[in-house]
C-alpha cells in the first residue's frame, strides 16, 4: 500500500468520526437540549421571580376596581364628661360616660372617570407584564441554549487539546530518539519541548474554560450538566429571508409588545391625572347610636343619607404638575417602542449574518481539517526520511489543531445563531419549542384575583 493511499484512508476515517466528536460529549444516556431547557423553565430563579412579579401586577386590577365598590367603616368612642345644667331655676350637675357608635357607608357616583381609566391602565399593565414575562422566558431559554452549547464546545476543545498534547509528546519522544542517534540537533529537541509545554498550558486553559462553562450551566439550567449531545437543527423554524425575520420580530417580539402596552398604560394614566380636575359625587349613609351624650339624655340615635359633591377649584398646583408629568411619561413610553423596534431590527441583521458566517466557516473548517490532516501525515512521512524539519511537523500539528478548533467553534456558533433568530421572531418559548413541561399560564392567577372583594391569602395559599 502506498503512502498516499494510507494517508487518504486516515483522512476519510477522521472525517467520518469527527462530525460526531466535534459537538457531542456522548450519545449514551445523553441529556438532550430540550430536557435541559425544560429544567431551566422550571428551576431558573430569574424566571420564577418574574412570574411572581407578574402575579403582583395582576393585583393592580382589583385595586382599581375597588373604586366602583362601596366602602364601609365603623367608629366608636368613649369618654368621661362633667356636665352642669340649669332648668327652671333648678341646677343639675354630675358626671357622665358618653359612648358613641357609628356606621358609615359611602358609594362613589362619579369621580372624573378616574376609576374606569385606572382599571384600563391596570389591565394594560397586566398585558405588558405578561409580555415582559414572555421576554424573560425567551432570555432564560436562550441563555440555556448558550450555556448548553458552551459546555459541549468546552468538552470538545479540551478533547482536542488533549489529543494535541499526546501527539506533541509523541513527536518529542521521536525527536529525542533521532537526536540520540545524531539525526537532528538539540535545537529540534528544544522546539519540540517548547510546543509540549505550550500544549500543556492549553490543556490547563481548556480545563478552566470547561469549569467556567459548567458553572454557568448550573446557574442557568439549575442542575449540573450531565451527558450532553448535539441538538437537532431548528433552522426550519426560521423565516426564509432577513426581511421576513425583521417583519415578524417587529410584530411578535415580547419586548416590543411590552413597550406597546406600556404606551397604553401611560395614556390612561394621563386621563387619571386629568380626572383630578373634575368634580366628584358620592352617596353617603350613616347610622349612629349614642349613650349618655348629655347629662339630661340617656341615649340618642340618628340616621342620615346625603349626596355630596366636591368641586376642585385650586389645590396648590399639584394636579397640574401630575398631568404634565404623565404626559412626559407617555412621550417616553412611545419613544421606548421605537428603541425596542430598532434593537430588534439590529439584532435580526446581526444574528442572520452570524448564522450565514457560521455555515460558511463550517464548510471552510471542514476543508481545512481534511487538508491539514493530509498535510500532517505527509510531513511526518517526509520528516522520517529527512525531507522535512521538526519545525515543519510541529507547525503542521498546530495547524490541524487550530482548524479542528475552528470547526468546533463554528458548529457551536451556528446553533446559537439559529436559536437567537428564533428568539427574534418571538418563538423561543416552551410552547413553540414543545418542551415537556407544564406551561405556566399567567391568566389563571389573574382570573382568580380579578373580582376578589376580600381575603388576604393568595390563590396558592400564602
Order of alpha helices (4+ residues) and beta strands (2+ residues): alpha-alpha-alpha-beta-beta-beta-beta-alpha-alpha-alpha-alpha-beta-beta-alpha-alpha-alpha
